[in-house]
Amino acid sequence: MSTIKFYSGETMPLEMHRVRVVQKLQLLPVEERLRTLRGAGSNLYLIPNRAIYMDMLTDSGVNAMSDDQVAAMMNADDAYAGSETYYKLEAKCREVFGFDYFLPAHQGRAAENLIATTWIKPGHIIPMNYHFTTTRAHFTLKGGRVVEILKDDGLIVNSDEPFKGDIDLDKLRAVIAEHGAENIPFVRIEAGTNLIGGQPVSLANIIAVEEICRSLGIKMLMDASLLQDNLYFIKQREPGCQDKSIRELMLEVCSHFDIFYFSARKLGFARGGGICLRTKEMWDDMKEFVPLYEGFLTYGGMSIREMAAITVGLDETLDEEIIAQGPTFITYMVEELHKRGIPVVRPAGGLGCHVDAGAFVPQIPGLQYPAAALCAAYYLAGGIRTMERGTLSEERDENGNEVIAHMELMRCAMPRRVFTLSQVNYAIDRLAWLWDNRHLIEGLRFVEEPNTLRFFVGRLEPVSDWQEKLAAAFRRDFPDSL
Ligand SMILES: Cc1ncc(COP(=O)(O)O)c(C=O)c1O
């Protein structure tokens, strides 16, 4: 239970942990935030952490660790080959996920590189519920083509559809009929589908996809980076799952896949990653690439301390009270914003609160990156760093043309166990101020545009002096406040 009924009648999130180590933060005055934003080319990735009050960029590698994780890190076995700490991690993955074979990788995208290197050949088609940026980049680099087969209501911003990450089975059948099962190395299902707002996939959909794939000899691949939130939603929302424990649900979900990879920067409250494989043959096919790209088979690019933290963190992902914290805080923020009329993705998903930038700043044309402009404006309004998930995060097509994203989202990530509820209330308050001043926000344009994953290091500028005007409006409304 991580929400509780108060005497006042309100139901509120309640932290089931206490804070034992803290980090000092600072909130710069709006004038300094404006200078910082300019210096960073309006790209929040390029802002130093010291200039940020609340870092809602991502949940990746920044979740708070537990006392048990930190203790385990002090007691790790240091060895290039054959570390006891590695064997404990391998055994934990077998126990928690139910696969016999495991290979380590230093993070999620490294696992994607190993999977693509092992199984994707030029001309291959990879159907998936929805792409993730690094997944598509790795699969495409190896000559594969990603085809998204999300069901249509997954892209409806505000709905009461509980499992927006589900695959459309008719689209899956159509892709297989068009390209042939022999050209499809696997179907990828991403748990807690990141780019559409951390939206979950149902167990029923996983089973239905597997039925189609098995009969045609197509492998099932799961990106489990956001599986802990997804499991929580299966238990909360899926008929027939309420009486099952998270451990049972985890094993049941995993049993439908041949290949299963995860970023431990998300799953397991740590850093690192890994790949679970169903057969020895698959393990043999992949294992030679691990020392080549990652490091020896018993560390795969991870430090022993990371491996020790993951081993304990994976156990914690089986505790419903622990994994409820993220979704509960996110739901609170989503519903509070919704009450104020601010457009957000509903129902709340995992990972973070997703603001619909397309509806927040409809005056900004798609090619002036509405979501990126909103993120820059929010930084000015509150010293809060969020992530653009829209057209700026897309790659140009093979002819160099811009691709307009399906959704223009500002993601306010909620790293697990990191923020207090008063910080979340501050984030809500500053966004409410921005909503009332949204007419001041205009677009951005590139001044330096990298060829790949441009959102990480590209530099932009505002199309006018709107950032100065927004900062001045903030100072007018908050003359004595940061
Ligand atoms: C669904 C998904 N897959 C893969 C990755 C890549 O993982 P990493 O950042 O550890 O490389 C991420 C990271 O955000 C993710 O959300």
The ligand as an SDF file (V2000), in Angstrom:
LIG
                    3D

 16 16  0  0  0  0  0  0  0  0999 V2000
   12.4220    0.8280  -23.0910 C   0  0  0  0  0  0  0  0  0  0  0  0
   13.8900    1.1010  -23.1050 C   0  0  0  0  0  0  0  0  0  0  0  0
   14.7090    0.2810  -23.7730 N   0  0  0  0  0  0  0  0  0  0  0  0
   16.0350    0.4920  -23.8010 C   0  0  0  0  0  0  0  0  0  0  0  0
   16.6050    1.5580  -23.1380 C   0  0  0  0  0  0  0  0  0  0  0  0
   18.0880    1.7830  -23.1990 C   0  0  0  0  0  0  0  0  0  0  0  0
   18.6450    1.5230  -21.9580 O   0  0  0  0  0  0  0  0  0  0  0  0
   20.0000    2.2430  -21.4730 P   0  0  0  0  0  0  0  0  0  0  0  0
   19.6810    3.6850  -21.2460 O   0  0  0  0  0  0  0  0  0  0  0  0
   20.3840    1.5140  -20.2210 O   0  0  0  0  0  0  0  0  0  0  0  0
   20.9920    2.0750  -22.5500 O   0  0  0  0  0  0  0  0  0  0  0  0
   15.7800    2.4240  -22.4280 C   0  0  0  0  0  0  0  0  0  0  0  0
   16.3600    3.5810  -21.7470 C   0  0  0  0  0  0  0  0  0  0  0  0
   15.7390    4.5630  -21.4370 O   0  0  0  0  0  0  0  0  0  0  0  0
   14.3810    2.1960  -22.4140 C   0  0  0  0  0  0  0  0  0  0  0  0
   13.5340    2.9990  -21.7560 O   0  0  0  0  0  0  0  0  0  0  0  0
  1  2  1  0
  2  3  1  0
  2 15  2  0
  3  4  2  0
  4  5  1  0
  5  6  1  0
  5 12  2  0
  6  7  1  0
  7  8  1  0
  8  9  2  0
  8 10  1  0
  8 11  1  0
 12 13  1  0
 12 15  1  0
 13 14  2  0
 15 16  1  0
M  END
$$$$
